[in-house]
Amino acid sequence: MIQVQQRHKYARLLGYSCYAEYAVDVRMAKSPTKVFEFLNDISIRINDLAMRELDILKDLKKKEEGEFPFGIEDLLYYVKRVEEQNYDLDFGEIKQYLPISLVLSGIFKIVQDLF
């Protein structure tokens, strides 16, 4: 709590109304209002897409299992089923081309190059 109060105090001393205004002033957004507008816009767009995708998953479950409710435990299974159906993917076949040792060494190499 003290840290939050200190941030607010420093922002006020520098002429800002709050710490959020100070924090985004040097960034591209320039104001907290623009950040909230951006997040709200993204939220609306993603929410519509997520609801359509969830409806697809629920329909597939209904076809396979009947009128049972769709739960969080069903999510990963039906996402994988939709990907297999729509994109003709066989994850077992793909795994043979991506052995874990090769993937991990590649990830470590990328991280090493980044840092």
Secondary structure, DSSP 4 states (H G I P E B T S, - for coil): -HHHHHHHHHHHHTT-SSHHHHHHHTSSS-SHHHHHHHHHHHHHHHHHHHHHHHHHHHHHHHHHH-SPPP-GGGHHHHHHHHHHHHH---HHHHHTTS-HHHHHHHHHHHHHHH-
